[in-house]
């Protein structure tokens, strides 16, 4: 692979920007630097392979976590280290295992606590009326 210039990016970076799992992309995508123009063209008019990947997967961890409603750390704790397909995600959502129920509850609790902290800070910073 030639050294990418400032107007190109590594395939891994391009895959992240496209929200696709790099090992599932075609070999020609994985083997060369992607220019900003090529990335823009892929985003504007995705080829069939990109449409299929976005629809069916396998999906990268960030999308798997978002679709399941858990954090990436939650996936790691559950031992889900590999990318999942849309079908696998749908199956987990249809019949959630205990780890998924627990991780969702834990994430809900964290978000509720974060909201409580935000509200407490806002109340503390409001000007007081005399």
N, C-alpha and C positions, 0 to 999 in steps of 0.2 A: 504494500500500500504506500502510495506516495505521501509525502509530508503534507498534511492539510494546511492551506493558507488561512488567513483570518476570515475569509468568506466561506469557509467550509467547516464541517463538523464531523466528528467520528460517528459511525453508524449507531453506537449506543446512545449518543446524545439525540440523534435524529429519531430513534425509536421512542425515546422518552417523550419527545415533543409530539410525536404522533400517537402516543398512548398505546403502543403495541409492544409485545414481548419479542425482543430481538432474536432469540434462537428460532422463532417461528417465521421470521421473515425470509424472503428468498435469498439465496446465496449471493446474488449480485448486489443486493442491498447491504448485506453484512460485510462485503469485502472491499468497499470503496468509500472514500469520503463523500459526504453529501453536501452539495452547495446549498446556500440559502435559497437560491432560485429553484433548485430541485425540490427542496422541502416545501416551498410555497406551492409549487405545482402539485405535489402529492396531497397537500391539504385542500387545495382548490378543487381538484378533480382526482379523487383517489382511484387508483387502479383496482381491478377486481380482487387481487390478493389482499390489498389493504382493507377493502370493504369486508371481505370474508373474515379477516383477522379481527376487525373491530366488532363484527357481529357474533362470531362463533368462538373466538379465542384460539389458542390459550391467551389469557389476559395477564398483564404484569401484576405484581403484588398490590400496588396502590389501587388498581381498579377492583381487584378481587376483594380487598378490605372494604372499599367503599360500597360495593354491591352487597356485601354481607352485613354491613353496618358495624364493623369492628375496626380496630386499629391494626396496623401492620405488625406491631408487637404482639397483638392478640393472635394473629395468624401464626407467628413464630412459636408462641407458647403452646398452641394447639398442634404444632408439628406440621403445619401446612407450609412447606418450604418451596414447593414448586408452583408454577403457574396453573391456573384452573381454566377449564373451558366454560362457556356459557351454560352448557348442559349440566356440568358438575356443580356450578354455582346455584342453578335452579333447583337441583336435587337437594342441596344443603338447605336452601330456603324452604322447600316444601316439607321437609322432615328434619328440622334442625337438631343436630346432636347437642348434648349437654354443654360441651365446650363453647358452642356458638351462643347458646342462651346465656351462659355465664359471662362471656366476653361482652355481649351486647349490654347486659345489665351493668357490668363494671364500667363500660364506656359511658352509659347514661348517667351513672353516679358521678363520674369525673366531670362530665359536661354540666351537670346540675350544680356541682360544687364551684366550678369555674364561673358560672353565671351568678351564683351567690356572692362570690368575691367581687365581681364586677359591679354588682348592685351596691354592695357595702362600700366600695371605694367611691362610687358616684354619690351616694348619700353623704359620705364624709366630706366630699369636696363641694357640695352645694353651699351657696351662700346662705347664711341664716338671716331670717327676717327679725326685725326688732319690733 
